[in-house]
Amino acid sequence: MRRSYDPHYGSREQLRDSAEHGMKVMRERDALKTENEQLNHGIEQVNAINTELNWRIQQLTDEVTELKALIAYMTEGE
């Protein structure tokens, strides 16, 4: 059954333009969501790398401290 024209909703052209605009906005939103997800994934990767680097720096710092103590022991013992 065909609906009758209701002037409260505007002309058919206005309805079509509104629907087309809504679809355009939805496509733009979807593109932005995808870009945001990619950026978030990149941030997660950077955070994982930073965590690993911080862990390695701590290991190296501990090794340097041990070596300094060993050098001090060896120089004092002579």
N, C-alpha and C positions, 0 to 999 in steps of 0.2 A: 504494500500500500504506500502510495506516495504522500509525503507530508505536504501540507499546505504552506504557503509563504507566510512567515511571521515577521512583521516589520520591526518588532522589538529586538530581534537578533541582528539586524542589518541586512544589507543586500547579499546576494549570493557571492558577489565579487569580494565583498568585505570579509565574508566567512572564509572563502578560499584563501585570501591574502593572509588572514589571521592564522589559518592552519599551516600555510607555507612558512610563515614567520616562526611559528611554534616548532616546526620540524627543523628549521635552520638553527634555532637556538639549541634544540636537543642535540643536533650533530656537533655544534661547537662545544657544548657541555661534555659530550662523550669524548671528543678530541682532547679537551683539557684534562678530563679524568685519566685518560690513557697517558698523557704526558706527565701528570702528577705521579701516577703509579711508577713510571719509568724513573723519574727523579728520586722517588722514595727508595726504589730498589738500588739505585746508584749510591744513595746516602748510606743504606745498610751495608753495602760492600765496603765503602770507605770506612765506616765505623768498625767493621770486622778487621780490616787491615790495620787501623789505628790500634785496636786492642792487641793484635798480634805483635805489632812493633813495640808497644809499651811493655809487653811481656818480655820481649827479647832485650830491650834496653835495660830492664830490671835485672835480667840474667847477666848481662855484660857488666853492669855496675857492681853486682855481687862478686863477679870474677875479679874485677879491678881491685875491689876492696881486699879480697883474699890475697892477691898478688902483692899489694902494698904491705900487708901484714907480713907476708913471707919475706919480702925484701928487707923490711925493718928488722925482722928476727935475724936474718942472715948477716946484716951489717952490724948489728949490736953484738952478735956472737963472735965476731972476729977481733 
